[in-house]
């Protein structure tokens, strides 16, 4: 049983409605449990041999050598990467790919210096041929990690100077304490490893889907349509065709179909839309704050008359990278364990979003704003702008479920301070990982954002 504990606000006295009979809410739970099962199967089976088919990163019965906590190096790199992803305006699926490859690269750079941790080579799909650092020679794997992360990350973003400046600052911090031979050897290894990771990334199908035709809006009453205020094109309709990191197939965890579409007032579909519509008229301040906290649209558009302004902000994958940062600092994890956490969470949400995208474009279901405007109230608008992809099932719930269970598996349960009401306002709540996961999928249905029925 998952229970939310809030410090203050109206939500303390709000009795959350029981909505287990609502199909999409159940699907949100299903995806969270599936995502969690995937991450536990892939990453949480410790102490087994590598021939089991389970990805294994460390032997938990052994302790890594501790030489002072240097995890700030990777935290700062991920912070810089997030700034670049935000300023570039990458869509959530693309952002998930960027974070995953950069952090897998960082983990691989560190793992050779920590014998109780296992490389992901031959564990992740098609990852092979990584260079041997010639471990008999001395390396500073922190330097290799910085080089590898930045080389891979800058390959995937536009504003490369953001990572370049962070790399220069971090290397300048380490350089005076490392001999010339070790430093140059470590830089060289980082470059070779980055080249291998980039070659691997180049074969995942991303370039191919960029050449595929744009999405054609279906001529069906139940089909997704571009939504206000921008009525933009469908987001990455071919994303599920990209190679998976750990799952066996894109349909490995297919959910049941959504509630059958119907315009009839007595139908289950109509009643779900009405529940969203009615709930949206009485959203409490606390619920609205939570909705804004989870508002992870990379581009927020505000329209006033003929004027539209756009605000760049973090995406769902970036949100969970930030939570991973907080988790690692809260637990005072070492650099190698922080690298493990970032890499595993990245793989979890990257595969989760691919599987979710398959479901979304397979069922191609209409969004609440379109349905309500057509059949209930033509002037109704949701609290937040609706993302540009089909309704079923919830992408944020899928990614959040996989990410939360992954962190719980690696780091254990913990409390963290979250900011609410946007990405830059003072924190009001205290969450555990499971509590934030429940908050995420309840938020999807209860129209705190009004994205889903």
Beta strands, then each sheet from edge to edge (+ up, - down):
strand 1: 299-304
strand 2: 307-312
strand 3: 415-419
strand 4: 427-432
sheet 1: 1+ 2-
sheet 2: 3+ 4-
end
